[in-house]
Amino acid sequence: MTIITRLKLSYTSLVLVPFLVFIFTSAFYKDDFMFTIHGLKLSVQTEQFNRVLYKTLDNNPDSMLTEEKLRELISYTKYPEYITCFVVINDKVQLSVGRELKVIERYIQEQKYLNYWIFNTTDGRTASVYFINTRRQYQTFPIGILYPIIFYIIFISLLSYLTAKKITRPLNKLKNAALSIKDEDFDIDLSYNKVDEIKDVFIAFDEMRLRLKHNVEKQLKYEKSRTELIANISHDLKTPITAIKGYIEGIVDGVANTPQKMQKYHETIFRKVNLLDSLIDNLFLSSKLELRNEPFHFTIVNLNMFLSDLIEEIRFDKPDLKIDINSSNSKTMINADPIQLQRVIYNIIGNSIKYNDKERCEILVSIDTDTKFTKISIMDNGIGIDTENLDKIFNQFFRSDPARSSSTEGTGLGLSIAKQIIREHGGKIWGTNNSNNGVTISFTLPIIKE
């Protein structure tokens, strides 16, 4: 059952119930009701009736015992066709004129008469004359009572209309909003200024709208990223495969006709295969990190000692690289997975070496520690990154060159993997451009207080 139907039924009940009570009361207390109407609302007396009656009682009371005089008095009443008149002497009806004479005794017994007058006859007897209005309830229904009834109906109708309007208007607004949301239109106005129960519904509905909008936008962004990821994977897989295919065709066709060329072709094929292997490994690792399926083995690590040992290894592997470490606290302790943290450092430094146009690549690793976190910053003197791309460098397969040229080999997953690992350690990672070229990659890790 709809709300409108319920309101209509309520309105009908408000109108019908008083009338049903009215009819019920009339049926069981008809006589009392008739007397009330007859005695108070439908007086039969007129000025002429009163004048003739009192004149007769004063001058010729015996004429009240004649049928002619009684009929004359009845003719002066408001409803002569419904008036019954009778004269009583010594509790006996001496004379009666009018309709429904059979009810005279009951009216006398129950004293349900309209008006009566007592007078003395010339022979000294005491008599009473009675005038009874025998008009039925439906015949004597007072028109004046209709006005409050009409006012009551109008008032209830107006009240029901306003109540229904206050309920249905916001409900229609919510319905239209739901239809808009169904059509993926989330930019709708759901303001509601009144303070009532419906406002709570609007607030909850608007919160749902905003959450749905956020989820849809997130899903669209995810779909776009997934499409770009597939395109980037396809490109980065196809590039080394195409190169390998070309070199193999060169060998088959006899282009590598000298031992030196043959060795060069073999080395190139080997390097491209290693690149493919590295790309697949990084893809697998990135997927596991994204799904949080990569196991982490946390242990207490002295950060300064860890970085110092790691930098020594890098210096040994890269003798042309100038790399230094700067730390203000030699006892910074963290809870970390050494292998995963080492992968982060290698990925960042690997990018610094890869994207460097100077004769010698210079890298400075600095450690700054406060009460809760330690910040590791890796600054290089490379080519830097466009400001608008700084927030994108941690996306999978992102490269600053739109053509994704293969002049600089790499998987494009290094910084993305670093971000996921730092996230699992409870830290943050970001990049900034240096004032004198180069870029600084910084990340934070929570420290262990002594």
C-alpha positions as CSV (number, residue, x, y, z in Angstrom):
1,M,0.0,0.0,0.0
2,T,1.4,3.4,-1.0
3,I,1.8,6.3,1.3
4,I,-0.7,8.3,-0.7
5,T,-3.3,5.5,-0.3
6,R,-2.7,5.4,3.4
7,L,-3.1,9.1,3.8
8,K,-6.3,8.9,1.8
9,L,-7.6,6.2,4.0
10,S,-6.6,8.2,7.1
11,Y,-8.4,11.2,5.7
12,T,-11.5,9.2,4.9
13,S,-11.5,7.8,8.5
14,L,-11.2,11.3,10.0
15,V,-14.3,12.3,8.0
16,L,-16.4,9.2,8.3
17,V,-15.8,8.2,12.0
18,P,-17.5,11.4,13.4
19,F,-20.5,10.8,11.2
20,L,-20.7,7.1,12.1
21,V,-20.6,8.1,15.8
22,F,-23.3,10.7,15.1
23,I,-25.6,8.2,13.4
24,F,-24.9,5.5,16.1
25,T,-25.8,7.9,18.9
26,S,-28.9,9.0,17.1
27,A,-30.1,5.5,16.6
28,F,-29.8,4.5,20.3
29,Y,-30.7,7.9,21.9
30,K,-33.2,9.1,19.3
31,D,-35.8,10.5,21.7
32,D,-33.3,12.4,23.8
33,F,-31.8,13.8,20.6
34,M,-35.2,14.8,19.2
35,F,-36.1,16.5,22.5
36,T,-32.8,18.4,22.4
37,I,-33.4,19.6,18.9
38,H,-37.1,20.3,19.5
39,G,-36.6,22.1,22.7
40,L,-33.5,24.2,21.9
41,K,-33.2,24.6,18.1
42,L,-36.7,24.4,16.7
43,S,-39.0,26.4,18.9
44,V,-42.5,26.6,17.4
45,Q,-43.5,29.9,19.0
46,T,-44.0,33.1,17.0
47,E,-45.0,36.5,18.1
48,Q,-48.5,36.1,16.9
49,F,-48.8,32.7,18.7
50,N,-47.6,34.3,22.0
51,R,-49.9,37.3,21.6
52,V,-53.0,35.2,20.8
53,L,-52.2,32.6,23.5
54,Y,-51.7,35.0,26.4
55,K,-54.7,37.1,25.4
56,T,-56.9,34.0,25.4
57,L,-55.5,32.8,28.7
58,D,-56.2,36.2,30.3
59,N,-59.6,37.0,28.8
60,N,-61.3,33.7,27.9
61,P,-59.4,30.6,29.3
62,D,-62.4,28.4,28.7
63,S,-61.9,28.7,25.0
64,M,-58.7,26.7,25.4
65,L,-61.0,23.7,25.9
66,T,-62.4,24.0,22.4
67,E,-60.9,22.4,19.3
68,E,-61.3,25.6,17.2
69,K,-59.1,27.6,19.5
70,L,-56.4,24.9,19.7
71,R,-56.4,24.7,15.9
72,E,-56.1,28.5,15.7
73,L,-53.1,28.5,18.0
74,I,-51.5,25.6,16.0
75,S,-51.9,27.6,12.8
76,Y,-49.7,30.4,14.4
77,T,-46.7,28.1,15.0
78,K,-43.7,27.6,12.8
79,Y,-44.5,24.0,11.9
80,P,-48.3,23.7,12.2
81,E,-48.4,20.5,10.2
82,Y,-46.2,18.8,12.7
83,I,-47.7,20.2,15.9
84,T,-49.9,18.1,18.2
85,C,-51.8,20.0,21.0
86,F,-53.7,18.6,23.9
87,V,-55.2,19.8,27.2
88,V,-54.8,17.9,30.4
89,I,-57.0,18.3,33.5
90,N,-56.4,16.2,36.6
91,D,-53.8,14.1,34.7
92,K,-56.3,13.2,32.0
93,V,-56.3,14.3,28.4
94,Q,-59.5,16.2,27.9
95,L,-58.9,17.3,24.3
96,S,-56.3,16.8,21.6
97,V,-55.7,18.2,18.2
98,G,-53.0,17.3,15.6
99,R,-51.0,14.4,14.3
100,E,-49.8,11.2,16.0
101,L,-52.2,11.3,18.9
102,K,-51.1,7.8,20.0
103,V,-47.8,9.2,21.3
104,I,-49.5,11.8,23.6
105,E,-49.4,9.5,26.7
106,R,-45.8,8.6,26.1
107,Y,-44.8,12.2,25.7
108,I,-46.7,13.1,28.9
109,Q,-45.1,10.2,30.8
110,E,-41.6,11.0,29.6
111,Q,-42.2,14.8,29.7
112,K,-40.8,15.2,26.2
113,Y,-42.9,18.1,25.1
114,L,-41.8,21.4,23.6
115,N,-43.8,23.9,25.7
116,Y,-46.8,23.9,28.0
117,W,-48.9,26.5,29.8
118,I,-51.0,26.1,33.0
119,F,-54.3,28.0,33.3
120,N,-57.4,28.0,35.4
121,T,-60.9,27.6,33.9
122,T,-63.8,29.7,35.1
123,D,-65.2,26.8,37.1
124,G,-61.9,26.7,39.2
125,R,-60.3,23.7,37.5
126,T,-56.5,23.7,36.8
127,A,-55.6,22.8,33.2
128,S,-52.5,22.4,31.2
129,V,-52.1,22.9,27.4
130,Y,-49.2,21.2,25.6
131,F,-47.7,21.8,22.2
132,I,-45.6,18.9,20.9
133,N,-43.4,19.1,17.8
134,T,-43.6,15.6,16.2
135,R,-41.4,16.4,13.3
136,R,-38.9,13.5,12.6
137,Q,-35.1,13.8,13.0
138,Y,-34.4,14.0,9.3
139,Q,-37.1,16.5,8.9
140,T,-35.9,18.8,11.7
141,F,-32.2,18.5,11.1
142,P,-30.8,22.0,11.6
143,I,-29.1,23.6,8.6
144,G,-26.7,25.5,10.9
145,I,-24.9,22.3,12.0
146,L,-23.7,21.8,8.4
147,Y,-21.3,24.8,8.7
148,P,-19.0,23.3,11.3
149,I,-19.2,19.9,9.4
150,I,-18.2,21.6,6.2
151,F,-15.4,23.5,8.0
152,Y,-14.3,20.2,9.6
153,I,-14.1,18.5,6.2
154,I,-12.3,21.4,4.6
155,F,-9.8,21.6,7.5
156,I,-9.1,17.8,7.4
157,S,-8.8,17.9,3.6
158,L,-6.3,20.8,3.7
159,L,-4.3,19.2,6.5
160,S,-4.1,15.8,4.6
161,Y,-3.1,17.6,1.4
162,L,-0.3,19.5,3.2
163,T,0.9,16.4,5.0
164,A,0.9,14.4,1.9
165,K,2.7,17.1,0.0
166,K,5.4,17.4,2.7
167,I,6.0,13.7,2.5
168,T,5.7,13.0,-1.3
169,R,7.8,16.0,-2.5
170,P,11.1,14.9,-0.8
171,L,10.3,11.3,-1.8
172,N,9.9,12.3,-5.4
173,K,13.2,14.2,-5.2
174,L,14.9,11.0,-3.8
175,K,13.2,9.0,-6.6
176,N,14.5,11.3,-9.3
177,A,18.0,11.3,-7.7
178,A,17.9,7.5,-7.7
179,L,17.0,7.4,-11.4
180,S,19.9,9.9,-12.1
181,I,22.3,7.7,-10.2
182,K,21.1,4.7,-12.1
183,D,22.1,6.5,-15.3
184,E,25.5,7.2,-13.7
185,D,24.7,10.9,-13.2
186,F,26.1,11.7,-9.7
187,D,26.2,15.5,-10.0
188,I,22.7,16.0,-8.5
189,D,21.4,18.4,-5.9
190,L,20.3,16.6,-2.7
191,S,20.0,19.6,-0.4
192,Y,17.2,19.4,2.2
193,N,16.9,22.3,4.6
194,K,14.1,21.2,6.9
195,V,14.9,19.6,10.2
196,D,12.9,16.3,10.4
197,E,13.3,12.6,10.0
198,I,13.5,12.9,6.2
199,K,16.6,15.0,6.5
200,D,18.5,12.0,7.9
201,V,17.4,10.0,4.9
202,F,18.7,12.7,2.6
203,I,22.0,12.8,4.4
204,A,22.4,9.0,4.2
205,F,21.4,9.1,0.5
206,D,23.9,11.8,-0.3
207,E,26.7,10.0,1.5
208,M,25.8,6.9,-0.6
209,R,25.8,9.1,-3.8
210,L,29.3,10.4,-3.0
211,R,30.6,7.0,-2.2
212,L,29.2,5.6,-5.4
213,K,30.6,8.5,-7.3
214,H,34.0,7.9,-5.8
215,N,33.8,4.1,-6.5
216,V,32.8,4.7,-10.1
217,E,35.5,7.2,-10.7
218,K,38.0,4.8,-9.0
219,Q,36.8,2.0,-11.2
220,L,37.1,4.1,-14.3
221,K,40.6,5.1,-13.3
222,Y,41.4,1.5,-12.6
223,E,40.1,0.5,-16.0
224,K,42.1,3.2,-17.7
225,S,45.3,2.2,-15.8
226,R,44.7,-1.4,-16.6
227,T,44.3,-0.6,-20.3
228,E,47.5,1.5,-20.2
229,L,49.3,-1.3,-18.3
230,I,48.4,-3.9,-20.8
231,A,49.5,-1.6,-23.6
232,N,52.8,-0.8,-21.8
233,I,53.5,-4.5,-21.1
234,S,52.8,-5.4,-24.7
235,H,55.2,-2.6,-25.9
236,D,58.0,-3.5,-23.4
237,L,57.7,-7.2,-24.2
238,K,57.6,-6.7,-27.9
239,T,60.6,-4.3,-28.1
240,P,63.3,-6.8,-26.9
241,I,61.6,-9.7,-28.7
242,T,61.7,-7.7,-32.0
243,A,65.4,-7.0,-31.4
244,I,66.1,-10.7,-30.7
245,K,64.2,-11.7,-33.8
246,G,66.2,-9.3,-35.9
247,Y,69.5,-10.5,-34.6
248,I,68.6,-14.1,-35.1
249,E,67.5,-13.4,-38.7
250,G,70.8,-11.7,-39.2
251,I,72.6,-14.8,-38.1
252,V,70.4,-17.1,-40.2
253,D,70.8,-14.9,-43.3
254,G,74.6,-14.8,-42.8
255,V,74.8,-11.1,-42.0
256,A,77.1,-11.9,-39.0
257,N,79.8,-13.2,-41.3
258,T,82.7,-12.6,-39.0
259,P,83.5,-14.0,-35.6
260,Q,83.4,-10.5,-34.1
261,K,79.9,-9.8,-35.5
262,M,78.7,-13.2,-34.4
263,Q,80.0,-12.5,-30.9
264,K,78.3,-9.1,-30.8
265,Y,75.0,-10.6,-32.0
266,H,75.2,-13.2,-29.3
267,E,75.9,-10.7,-26.6
268,T,73.1,-8.5,-27.7
269,I,70.7,-11.4,-27.8
270,F,71.8,-12.5,-24.3
271,R,71.3,-8.9,-23.0
272,K,67.8,-8.7,-24.5
273,V,66.9,-12.1,-23.0
274,N,68.1,-10.9,-19.6
275,L,66.0,-7.8,-20.0
276,L,62.9,-9.9,-20.8
277,D,63.7,-12.1,-17.8
278,S,64.0,-9.1,-15.6
279,L,60.8,-7.6,-16.9
280,I,58.9,-10.8,-16.3
281,D,60.3,-11.1,-12.8
282,N,59.5,-7.5,-12.0
283,L,55.9,-8.0,-13.4
284,F,55.5,-11.0,-11.2
285,L,56.8,-9.2,-8.1
286,S,54.7,-6.1,-8.8
287,S,51.6,-8.2,-9.1
288,K,52.4,-10.0,-5.8
289,L,53.0,-6.7,-4.1
290,E,49.8,-5.2,-5.5
291,L,47.8,-8.2,-4.2
292,R,49.9,-8.2,-1.0
293,N,51.0,-11.8,-1.6
294,E,54.7,-11.1,-1.4
295,P,56.1,-12.4,2.0
296,F,58.0,-9.9,4.1
297,H,60.5,-11.0,6.8
298,F,60.9,-8.0,9.2
299,T,63.8,-7.7,11.5
300,I,65.5,-5.0,13.5
301,V,68.0,-3.2,11.3
302,N,70.6,-0.6,12.1
303,L,69.8,1.7,9.2
304,N,73.2,3.4,9.0
305,M,75.2,0.2,9.0
306,F,72.8,-1.3,6.5
307,L,73.1,1.6,4.0
308,S,76.9,1.9,4.5
309,D,77.4,-1.8,3.6
310,L,75.0,-1.5,0.7
311,I,76.8,1.5,-0.7
312,E,80.2,-0.2,-0.4
313,E,78.8,-3.0,-2.6
314,I,77.5,-0.5,-5.1
315,R,80.9,1.2,-5.2
316,F,82.6,-2.1,-5.8
317,D,80.2,-3.0,-8.7
318,K,80.2,0.6,-10.1
319,P,83.7,2.0,-9.7
320,D,82.9,5.0,-11.9
321,L,80.0,6.0,-9.7
322,K,80.6,8.7,-7.0
323,I,78.2,7.8,-4.2
324,D,78.4,9.2,-0.6
325,I,76.3,8.9,2.6
326,N,75.5,11.6,5.0
327,S,73.9,10.8,8.4
328,S,73.3,12.7,11.6
329,N,72.5,9.7,13.7
330,S,74.5,6.5,13.6
331,K,72.1,4.5,15.8
332,T,68.8,4.7,13.8
333,M,67.0,1.4,14.3
334,I,64.1,0.4,12.1
335,N,61.9,-2.7,11.6
336,A,62.4,-3.7,8.0
337,D,62.9,-6.6,5.5
338,P,66.6,-6.1,4.5
339,I,66.1,-7.9,1.1
340,Q,63.1,-5.8,0.1
341,L,64.7,-2.6,1.4
342,Q,67.8,-3.4,-0.6
343,R,65.7,-3.8,-3.7
344,V,64.3,-0.2,-3.1
345,I,67.8,1.3,-2.9
346,Y,69.0,-0.6,-6.0
347,N,65.9,0.5,-8.0
348,I,66.3,4.2,-7.1
349,I,70.1,4.3,-7.6
350,G,69.7,2.3,-10.8
351,N,67.3,4.9,-12.2
352,S,69.8,7.7,-11.2
353,I,72.5,6.0,-13.1
354,K,70.3,5.2,-16.1
355,Y,68.9,8.8,-16.5
356,N,72.2,10.7,-16.2
357,D,73.7,12.8,-18.9
358,K,76.9,13.9,-17.0
359,E,80.4,12.5,-17.5
360,R,80.2,11.1,-14.0
361,C,77.1,10.2,-12.1
362,E,77.1,11.6,-8.6
363,I,74.7,10.3,-5.9
364,L,74.3,11.5,-2.3
365,V,72.4,9.4,0.3
366,S,71.3,11.3,3.4
367,I,69.5,10.2,6.5
368,D,67.4,12.5,8.7
369,T,65.7,11.2,11.8
370,D,63.0,12.7,14.0
371,T,61.0,11.3,16.9
372,K,58.8,8.9,14.8
373,F,60.3,8.5,11.3
374,T,63.6,8.5,9.5
375,K,63.8,10.0,6.0
376,I,66.2,8.6,3.4
377,S,66.9,10.9,0.5
378,I,68.8,9.8,-2.6
379,M,69.9,12.8,-4.7
380,D,71.5,12.6,-8.1
381,N,72.9,15.0,-10.7
382,G,70.9,13.6,-13.6
383,I,68.5,15.0,-16.2
384,G,65.7,15.6,-13.7
385,I,62.0,15.1,-14.3
386,D,59.3,17.5,-15.6
387,T,57.4,18.9,-12.7
388,E,54.0,17.7,-14.0
389,N,55.4,14.1,-14.1
390,L,56.8,14.0,-10.6
391,D,53.6,12.4,-9.3
392,K,53.6,9.8,-12.1
393,I,57.1,8.4,-11.8
394,F,55.8,5.8,-9.3
395,N,53.2,4.4,-11.7
396,Q,53.8,1.1,-13.4
397,F,55.7,1.4,-16.8
398,F,55.8,5.2,-16.6
399,R,58.6,6.9,-18.6
400,S,59.0,10.6,-19.2
401,D,59.5,10.1,-22.9
402,P,56.0,9.7,-24.5
403,A,57.4,7.5,-27.3
404,R,58.8,5.0,-24.7
405,S,62.0,4.7,-26.7
406,S,64.3,1.9,-26.0
407,S,67.4,4.0,-25.9
408,T,67.4,3.6,-22.2
409,E,66.7,0.0,-21.3
410,G,64.6,-0.8,-18.3
411,T,61.4,-2.4,-17.2
412,G,59.6,0.8,-16.1
413,L,58.6,-1.0,-12.8
414,G,61.5,0.0,-10.5
415,L,60.0,2.9,-8.7
416,S,56.5,1.4,-8.7
417,I,57.9,-1.7,-6.9
418,A,59.8,0.7,-4.5
419,K,56.6,2.5,-3.7
420,Q,54.8,-0.8,-2.9
421,I,57.6,-2.0,-0.7
422,I,57.8,1.3,1.2
423,R,54.0,1.1,1.7
424,E,54.3,-2.3,3.3
425,H,56.9,-0.8,5.7
426,G,54.5,1.9,6.8
427,G,56.3,4.7,5.0
428,K,55.8,7.1,2.1
429,I,57.9,7.9,-1.0
430,W,58.0,10.9,-3.3
431,G,60.2,12.8,-5.7
432,T,61.4,16.4,-6.1
433,N,63.6,18.2,-8.6
434,N,66.9,19.7,-7.4
435,S,67.7,23.3,-7.9
436,N,70.8,22.5,-9.9
437,N,69.4,19.7,-12.1
438,G,68.9,16.1,-11.0
439,V,66.2,14.6,-8.9
440,T,65.8,13.5,-5.3
441,I,63.8,10.5,-4.3
442,S,62.9,10.4,-0.6
443,F,61.1,7.9,1.5
444,T,60.3,7.6,5.2
445,L,60.4,4.6,7.5
446,P,59.1,4.4,11.1
447,I,61.9,4.1,13.7
448,I,62.2,1.9,16.8
449,K,62.7,4.0,19.9
450,E,65.4,2.8,22.2
